[in-house]
Amino acid sequence: MTFIRVMTLIFNHVHTILFLLGCVCVVVAIGCLTSFYYGLLALGVVLILIAYLINKE
């Protein structure tokens, strides 16, 4: 593997991990600031968004 290919692979994994951590933080914040039911609603929206992004690629 070339250096550029390795860097692209690492960047893609880091980008994915940061995206998932951001989604988790948003869901936890909504759940803590409002109620458990709004947290579940936010979790559902995030999971639909992730499924859409995976399907798009």
SVG drawing of the C-alpha trace seen along z (x, -y; Angstrom):
<svg xmlns="http://www.w3.org/2000/svg" viewBox="-41 -21 45 23">
<polyline fill="none" stroke="black" stroke-width="0.4" points="0.0,0.0 1.2,-3.5 1.4,-6.2 -1.5,-8.2 -3.7,-5.1 -2.9,-4.4 -3.6,-8.0 -6.9,-7.9 -7.9,-4.7 -6.9,-6.1 -8.8,-9.4 -11.9,-7.6 -12.0,-5.6 -11.3,-8.6 -14.0,-10.6 -16.5,-7.7 -15.6,-7.5 -15.9,-11.2 -19.3,-11.2 -20.6,-8.4 -19.3,-10.1 -21.0,-13.3 -24.3,-11.5 -24.0,-9.9 -23.3,-13.2 -26.3,-14.8 -28.6,-12.0 -27.3,-12.0 -27.6,-15.8 -31.2,-15.7 -32.0,-12.9 -30.5,-14.7 -32.0,-18.1 -35.5,-17.0 -36.9,-13.6 -36.2,-9.9 -38.9,-9.9 -37.3,-12.8 -33.9,-11.0 -35.4,-7.9 -36.9,-10.1 -33.5,-11.7 -31.9,-8.3 -34.3,-7.1 -33.6,-10.2 -29.9,-9.6 -30.2,-5.9 -32.3,-6.8 -29.7,-9.4 -26.9,-6.9 -28.9,-4.3 -29.5,-6.9 -25.8,-7.9 -24.8,-4.2 -27.3,-3.5 -26.2,-6.6 -22.7,-5.4"/>
</svg>
